[in-house]
Amino acid sequence: MILPRLSICIPTYNFGRFIGKTLDSILSQITDEVEVLVVDGASTDNTGEVVQDRRERFPRLRYHRLEKKGGIDRDMAKSVELARGEYVWLFSADDWIAEGALKRVLDEILLGLDLYLCGFTLCDFEMNPQKPHPILDAPDGSVYDLGDPRDRRGFFERGLTTTAFFSFMSSLVIRKEKWDSAKMDDTFVGSCWDHVARMFRLIPGGLRVKYLSGTYLLKRDDNDSFSERGIARRVGIAIEGYHRLANTFFGTQSAEALHIRRVLKNEYPLLNLLYIKSRTSEAHIPGDMEYLDGLVAKLYIDGQPADHLRRLLFRLAPPFALRPAEKAYKFARKFLPLP
């Protein structure tokens, strides 16, 4: 049997409502060089039936159901473990591959680089395209070896969102041999960022990254499966997670950590924080307002004058000011790279 060059790995849990369209977007472009692998974390909905319907028509679609839910970190790792391709494209079960993107990726991996960082377009919940998502302030096709200090510095300086630092799984196409060389470390399992920890762990030995700025996929908005514990705790996944990643792999005072914190502040500007404060206040979840205040303190930990001012404005903003801030935030999301 000829092994595929590319495995599209889709870890999923209870996304039966969405995964059919995701698979359709992929399978309409599939070739003999590609396999699609769905790893189901013991879904309780109709995920299995939806996938099985496609399997009858596409034998290069594989389905593996786990006995119990392992969480995104373990399920993602399992999907790569089971993949047979030279490269793996991690993919969310509710996003769509853009038309023609599969061929472009197959052409790119002929170059043999370690990691391809793919651009994408943000969509609303109904998958109507809204705007391109900013990743790097760099030309299309830029290549960086993150093992080289100069290249790494340039890469981190150009980061616009945490997607530049590998947060969004669907934008990552990685050589499987490279992924496998960074063994799973339970330190970050359960944080939602074990895949980022793997990428950062690879950097000292060299990690050649190519930035592909075009639209390779369409990302569904307003469908966050990590918000069950409330918006403050969801924001904490990103802010606490990336602070921890930065400190663990680069050191608190490193240039890399500084740029990671800069990007987090870009992703969570004051307008966004006031919106989150409004939502948290209305939810009345015990301890969440204090928790959110701690996150804001962590976000502005560098102590720059602008940081002090923003934190003060956040703490002093009266309740009547929060509702207008929420409306302004929702309007600004149409034009700015806000989460």
C-alpha positions in Angstrom: 0.0 0.0 0.0 1.3 3.4 -0.9 1.4 5.7 2.1 -0.2 9.2 1.8 1.9 12.3 1.6 -0.6 14.2 3.8 -2.9 13.2 6.6 -5.6 15.6 7.5 -6.2 15.0 11.2 -9.5 16.0 12.8 -9.9 15.4 16.5 -13.6 16.0 17.5 -16.1 15.7 20.2 -19.9 16.2 19.7 -19.5 18.2 16.5 -21.9 16.0 14.4 -23.8 19.2 13.5 -20.7 20.6 11.7 -18.3 17.8 10.7 -20.3 16.7 7.7 -19.7 20.1 5.9 -16.1 20.1 7.1 -15.5 16.7 5.5 -17.3 17.7 2.3 -15.0 20.7 1.9 -12.0 18.3 2.1 -13.3 15.2 0.3 -14.3 17.3 -2.7 -10.6 18.0 -3.2 -9.1 14.7 -2.1 -6.5 12.8 -4.1 -4.7 9.5 -3.7 -1.9 11.4 -1.9 -4.2 12.4 1.0 -5.9 10.6 3.8 -8.5 12.1 6.2 -8.5 10.8 9.8 -11.2 11.6 12.3 -10.5 10.8 15.9 -13.7 10.9 17.9 -13.3 11.5 21.6 -16.4 9.3 22.5 -19.0 11.7 21.2 -22.6 11.3 22.4 -24.2 12.8 19.3 -24.4 11.6 15.7 -20.8 12.3 14.8 -20.1 8.6 14.0 -23.1 8.3 11.7 -22.2 11.5 9.8 -18.6 10.3 9.3 -19.7 6.8 8.3 -22.0 8.2 5.6 -18.9 9.8 4.0 -16.7 6.7 4.5 -19.0 4.7 2.2 -18.1 7.0 -0.6 -14.5 7.9 0.3 -12.3 4.9 1.4 -9.4 7.3 2.2 -11.5 8.6 5.1 -10.7 6.8 8.3 -12.6 6.9 11.6 -11.3 6.0 15.0 -13.6 6.2 18.0 -12.0 6.5 21.5 -13.5 4.7 24.5 -13.6 7.9 26.5 -13.2 11.6 26.1 -9.5 12.5 26.4 -9.6 16.2 25.9 -8.3 18.2 22.9 -4.6 17.8 23.8 -4.7 14.0 24.0 -7.2 13.5 21.1 -5.1 15.8 18.9 -1.9 13.8 19.8 -3.8 10.5 19.1 -4.9 11.7 15.7 -1.2 12.4 14.7 -0.1 9.1 16.2 -2.5 7.2 14.0 -1.7 9.3 10.9 0.2 7.6 8.1 1.2 10.6 6.1 4.6 12.3 5.8 2.9 15.5 6.8 -0.2 16.1 9.0 -2.6 19.0 8.7 -4.3 19.5 12.0 -7.9 20.5 11.4 -10.9 21.6 13.5 -14.2 19.7 13.0 -16.2 22.9 12.2 -13.9 24.7 9.8 -13.8 24.3 6.0 -10.8 23.9 3.7 -10.8 26.7 1.1 -11.4 25.8 -2.5 -8.1 24.7 -4.1 -6.2 24.9 -0.8 -5.5 21.1 -0.7 -3.5 21.2 -3.9 -1.6 24.3 -2.8 -0.6 22.5 0.5 0.5 19.4 -1.4 2.7 21.5 -3.7 4.2 23.3 -0.7 5.2 20.2 1.3 7.3 19.1 -1.7 9.8 21.7 -0.3 10.3 19.5 2.8 10.1 22.2 5.5 9.1 21.4 9.0 6.0 23.5 9.5 3.7 25.5 7.3 1.7 28.3 8.9 -1.5 28.8 6.8 -3.6 31.9 6.6 -7.3 31.8 6.9 -10.5 33.9 6.6 -12.8 34.5 9.6 -16.5 33.7 9.0 -19.6 34.2 11.0 -21.4 31.2 12.6 -23.1 30.5 9.3 -19.8 30.5 7.5 -20.2 33.8 5.6 -16.7 35.2 5.1 -16.0 38.3 7.1 -12.3 39.2 7.0 -8.8 37.7 6.7 -7.2 36.9 10.0 -3.9 38.7 10.7 -1.0 36.4 11.6 2.4 37.8 10.7 3.5 41.2 9.4 5.6 39.4 6.8 5.4 38.7 3.0 3.7 35.5 1.8 6.2 32.7 1.5 8.6 34.0 4.2 10.7 31.3 5.7 12.2 31.3 9.2 14.4 28.8 11.0 13.4 29.4 14.6 16.4 27.6 15.8 18.5 30.5 14.6 18.3 33.4 17.1 18.2 36.1 14.4 15.4 34.4 12.5 13.5 33.7 15.7 13.8 37.3 16.8 12.4 38.5 13.4 9.6 36.0 13.5 8.4 36.9 17.0 8.7 40.6 16.3 6.4 40.2 13.3 3.7 38.3 15.2 0.3 40.0 15.1 -1.8 37.4 16.9 -1.2 34.2 18.9 -1.9 32.3 15.6 1.7 33.3 14.7 2.7 31.3 17.8 0.8 28.2 16.7 -2.4 28.7 18.8 -4.8 27.7 16.0 -4.5 24.1 15.1 -6.2 24.4 11.7 -3.4 26.7 10.4 -0.7 24.1 11.1 0.7 21.6 8.6 3.7 19.8 10.2 6.1 17.1 9.2 5.0 14.1 11.2 8.6 13.0 11.9 9.2 16.4 13.4 6.1 16.3 15.6 7.0 12.8 16.8 10.4 13.9 17.9 8.9 16.2 20.5 7.4 13.7 22.9 4.2 14.5 24.7 4.9 16.1 28.1 2.1 15.9 30.6 3.1 19.3 31.9 0.8 21.0 29.3 -1.7 18.3 28.7 -5.1 19.7 29.7 -4.1 23.3 29.1 -5.3 23.2 25.4 -1.8 24.2 24.4 0.2 20.9 24.4 0.5 21.3 20.6 2.1 24.7 21.1 4.4 23.3 23.7 5.5 20.7 21.2 6.4 23.4 18.6 8.3 25.5 21.2 10.1 22.4 22.4 11.4 21.8 18.9 12.8 25.3 18.4 16.3 24.7 19.9 17.0 21.9 17.5 15.8 23.9 14.5 12.2 24.4 13.2 11.9 25.7 9.7 8.6 27.5 9.3 7.1 28.9 6.1 4.3 31.5 6.3 1.5 31.0 3.7 -0.6 34.2 3.9 -3.4 33.3 1.6 -6.7 31.8 2.6 -6.3 28.1 3.1 -9.4 27.6 5.2 -12.5 29.2 6.5 -12.8 29.5 10.3 -16.2 29.4 11.9 -16.7 32.1 14.6 -18.9 32.1 17.7 -18.6 28.3 18.1 -16.2 28.0 21.0 -16.4 24.6 22.7 -14.2 25.8 25.7 -16.6 28.3 27.1 -18.6 26.0 29.4 -17.2 27.6 32.6 -17.9 31.2 31.5 -16.2 33.8 29.5 -13.7 34.8 32.2 -12.4 31.3 32.4 -12.3 31.0 28.7 -10.1 34.1 28.4 -7.9 32.6 31.1 -7.1 29.7 28.9 -5.4 32.1 26.5 -3.8 34.6 28.9 -2.6 32.2 31.5 -1.7 29.5 29.0 0.5 31.8 26.8 2.2 33.4 29.8 3.1 30.0 31.1 4.3 28.9 27.7 6.4 32.0 27.3 8.0 31.7 30.7 8.6 28.0 30.5 10.3 27.9 27.1 11.9 31.3 26.8 12.1 32.9 30.2 10.0 35.8 31.6 12.4 38.6 30.5 13.2 37.1 27.1 12.5 39.0 23.9 10.2 36.1 22.8 8.2 36.3 26.0 7.9 40.1 25.6 6.5 39.7 22.1 4.1 37.0 23.2 2.8 39.4 25.9 2.6 42.2 23.3 0.4 40.0 21.1 -1.9 39.0 24.0 -2.4 42.7 24.7 -3.2 43.3 21.0 -5.8 40.4 21.1 -7.4 41.6 24.3 -7.5 45.5 24.1 -9.3 47.5 26.7 -12.5 47.6 24.7 -12.6 43.8 24.6 -11.8 43.6 28.3 -14.7 45.9 29.2 -17.0 43.7 27.1 -15.7 40.6 29.0 -16.2 42.5 32.3 -19.8 43.2 31.3 -20.5 39.6 30.4 -18.8 38.3 33.6 -20.8 40.8 35.7 -24.1 39.7 34.2 -23.3 36.0 34.7 -22.9 36.3 38.5 -20.5 33.3 38.7 -18.9 33.4 42.2 -15.2 34.4 42.0 -15.1 35.2 38.3 -14.9 39.0 38.7 -11.9 38.6 41.0 -10.4 36.0 38.6 -10.8 38.4 35.7 -9.2 41.2 37.6 -6.2 38.9 38.1 -6.0 38.1 34.4 -6.0 41.8 33.6 -3.1 42.3 36.1 -1.2 39.5 34.4 -1.9 40.9 30.9 -0.4 44.3 32.0 2.4 42.8 34.0 5.2 44.7 32.1 4.3 47.9 34.0 4.5 50.3 31.1 2.6 53.6 31.6 0.0 52.7 29.1 -0.5 49.3 30.9 -1.0 51.1 34.2 -3.6 53.4 32.6 -5.5 50.6 30.9 -5.6 48.5 34.1 -6.9 51.5 36.1 -9.6 52.2 33.5 -10.6 48.6 33.6 -11.0 48.5 37.4 -12.8 51.9 37.6 -15.2 51.5 34.7 -18.7 51.7 36.2 -21.4 49.2 35.3 -23.3 51.8 33.2 -20.2 52.1 30.9 -20.0 48.4 30.2 -23.0 48.0 28.0 -21.9 50.7 25.5 -18.5 49.1 25.5 -20.1 45.8 24.6 -21.8 47.4 21.6 -18.6 49.1 20.5 -16.7 45.9 20.8 -19.1 43.9 18.7 -18.9 46.7 16.0 -15.1 46.8 16.2 -14.8 43.0 15.7 -16.0 43.5 12.1 -12.8 45.4 11.3 -10.1 44.6 13.9 -8.4 41.3 14.8 -10.3 40.9 18.1 -11.2 37.5 19.7 
